[in-house]
Amino acid sequence: MLETIGYLIGTAGASGFSSKSTAEQVTDICPDLRPITAIITGATSGIGAETARVLAKRGARLVLPARSFKAAEETKGRILAEFPGSEIIVMGLDLSKLDSVRRFVAEFESLNLPLNLLINNAGKFSYDHGVTEDGIEMTFATNYLGHFLLTKLLMKKMTETAKTSGVQGRIVNVSSSIHTWFSGDMIHYLALITKNKSEYDGTRAYALSKLANAAATSCYVATDPRLENVNGKYFSDCNEASPSKLGSSAAEAARLWEASETMVSTPR
């Protein structure tokens, strides 16, 4: 109840920011981002689009992967209209397809660019059941598993960039408070809805995908210098918060990691 009241009235937390803070406000104190290269998934609309706009305003080079080149080019055009000097690269990526993730990483590496910041923002919600060409439930594949593989494949580049630049890299996984709505056995439920359409519930599937993984919070954790060396934390409204009991379980995290490694490595 107190958290809900704090959200509604915009009470500032320890960071000095609140649910009413904007992405521009929380990045006012960040250093010049011109040396920074950032990949932002899901940047064609919503939280991702605002995150991209604000990081471009602060000088970051942006790589915007998307299923739709048209939508990504429109986002690029809007940003360039506001900030003409921005450097923005549009690339193809369908997170629901593991081969597409692998192709994107190979193409990005061929550009010989550094990588300081990875914001895994893309997500979908669907009332309709679907299974990907890899045999994975669609919402889980798009919101979580594609990002899992993307992060895994880009870790080497991020580590190399941090060593050569002396700038600590950051990976931001955008979640949702809806993740708290999921309870039960994650792996069992994923197997169940992948094989049995009648067991699918759109809200529960979305909650699962967000368990496994607002623009102000994304920009705050991506840029605030006070968060250097802060790892593995969950933030809400620009302040550290507690995820669900299931979401903070080390044992469940280990199970999910093992299952994820199997899913991205097994030919289907």
N, C-alpha and C positions, 0 to 999 in steps of 0.2 A: 504494500500500500504506500509506504513512504517513498519507494522508488518511483511509483506511478505519479505521485504528487510532485516529486522533484522534477520528473520529466515534463509534466504539464506546465509548471511555473518556470522552468528553465533555471533551476538552482545550479550554480557553478560547483564543480567538484574540485578535487585536489589539483587538477591541471590548470584550473582557472577558466575552463570552458564548460559548456552545458549543452543540453538538447537544442538550445536556441542559437548556438554558435554556428557561423557559416564557414565554409571551406576557406574562403579568403581570409577571414579573421584568424583562423587557427594557423595559417601559414605566414602571417605577418612577421613572425619572429624567426622564420626559417632562414638559413643561409641562402646565398645565391645558388640556384639549382642549375646554372648553365653547364657545369661539368657532369651533370647527371643524365643518364639514359634510363628511361623507364618504359617497361612493357605494361600496358593496361588492357586486360581483357574486358569485353563487355562495355566498351567506351562509346558505343553509338547512341546510347540513350541513358536517361536516369542518372543514378549515382556515378556510374562510370564516365558519362559525358561531362558531368560537372567536375569530377576528379581530374580528368584530362585537361579541361579548360583552365583550372586553377594552377595545375603544375606547369602548363605552358606559360601562363602569366608569370610564374616564378622563374622561367628560363629553361626548364628541363627539355631535353630531346625526347620526343614521344614515339613509341612504336605501338601502333593500334592494330592488333590482329582482329579479324572479324569474318564471319561467314559471308556477309554481304559487303562486297567492295563498294557498292553504291552508297550504302549507309555510312561506311567508314569514311569515304571521300566527302560525304556531306558534313560529317563531324569535323573533318580536317578543314573544310572550307569555312565553317563557322568560326573555328578557332583562329584561322589565319586572318579572317576579316576583322577580328577583334585584336589579335596580336600578330601583325604581319611578319615579324621576324622569327616566328616559331619554326622549329624543325620537326616535321611530323612525317613518319613513314607508315604507310598503310600496307598490311600484309594479309594473306588469307589464312584462316584458321577455323576449323569446325571442331569444337571441343568434344562433341559426341563421338568423334571418330579418332581412334588412337593413331591410325596411320597419318591423319591430318596433323595431329600434334607433332609427330616425329618429323614430318615434312617441314612444318613451320620452324622447328628448332634448327634443322639443317640449313634452311634458307636464311634464318637470322644469323647463324654462325658464319655463313658465307659473306656477310656484310662486314665482318671484322670490326664490329662495334663493341664497346664495353657494355656491361649491364650492371647497373647499380641498384635498380628498384624493379621488383615484380609485384604487380597488384592483381591478384586473382579475384576479379570482380564479377565476371560473367555468371549469369544464373538464369534459369527458366523455371516457370511454374506452369504445370499443365494438369487439367482435370482428366485428360485422356491418357490412357496407358500406351506406352510405346517401348520397343526394345531396339537397341542400336544394332548396326551391322556386326559389332563385336559381341553381341549377345548379352548386353548389359542394359538394365532398366534405364530409360532415357534421361530422367531427371537426375539420377545419381551419376550417370556417365557425364552429363554436361556440367553439372554444378560442382561435382567433387572429383571423379576419377580422371577426367581430362586435365584438370588443374594439378592433380597429384603427379601425373606423368610429365606435364609441362615443367613443373618445379624440379622434379627429379632430373630431367634432361638439361635444365639450365643451371643447375647448381655449380657445375664445373666452371662455366663462364662467369658466374657471379663471384665465385671464390677467387678466380684469376684477376678479375677486375678490382676486387678489394685489396689484393696483395700489391698490384701495380700502382693503384691510385692512392692507397692509404685511406680511402673512404669506405666506411663500413656499409655493406649492402643490406637491404631490407626486403623481406618478403611479407606481403600483407594479404591475408586471406579474408575476404569480405564475407561475413556470416549474417545471421538474422536471429533476432530473439525468438523466432518461431522454432529454432532448434530445440528449445526447452519443451516443446509440445511432444517430442518423440520420447517414448520409453519402450523398453523391451530389448530384445536381442537384435542388434543391427544387422549382423551377417545373415541370420535366419530370415529376417524380414526382407532383406534385399533379394535373397534367393527365391523367396516365396512370390514376390511381386514380379520378378523377372520371368518366372515360369507360369504364373497363374494370373491372368488378367482380372479375374473376379475378386482377387484379394487387394487390388490396387486402390489406394486412396490418395488423391492428389496432394492434399495438405500434409498427410503423414510422410509421403515420399519426399516432398520439399523439405520438411523438417529433418528427415534423415540426411538429405544431401547437405544441409546447412550445419547439422551436427558434425558431420564428417568434415567439413571444412570450417548509411547516410554520408555522403561525400565528405562532410566535415571530419568524421572519425577516420575515414580512409586517409585523408590528407594529413591529419594530425599524426597518426602513427607512422606515416611514410616520411614525414619531414621534420618533426620536432626534435631538436638536438638533445633535449632532455631524455629521450628514449634510447639513446645509444646504449648498447649492451643489454637492452631489455628484450627478452626472448620468450616465446611460448605463452604470451599473455592474451587475455580476451578483453577487448575494450568496447564500451558502449557510451555513446554521447561524449566521446573524447576523454573518457576516464576509464581506468582499469575497473573491471567488473568481474563477477563470478559467472562462469557458464553453468549449464545444468550439471547435475551430479554425474550423469552418464558422459557428458562432454568433457569432464575433468578427470575421468577414470583412466589411469595409466594402463591398466590391464586391458580395457576396451580399446584404447589407442593402439596398443601392441597388436591386438587381434585384427583391427582394421588395417593397420600397416601391412601385416603379413598377407591378408586377403587382397589388398590393393596391389602389392608386388606380384602376386599370382595372376591377378586379372590383367595387368599391363604387360606381362611377360609371356602369357600362354597364347599360342596361336589359336584363333577361333574360326 
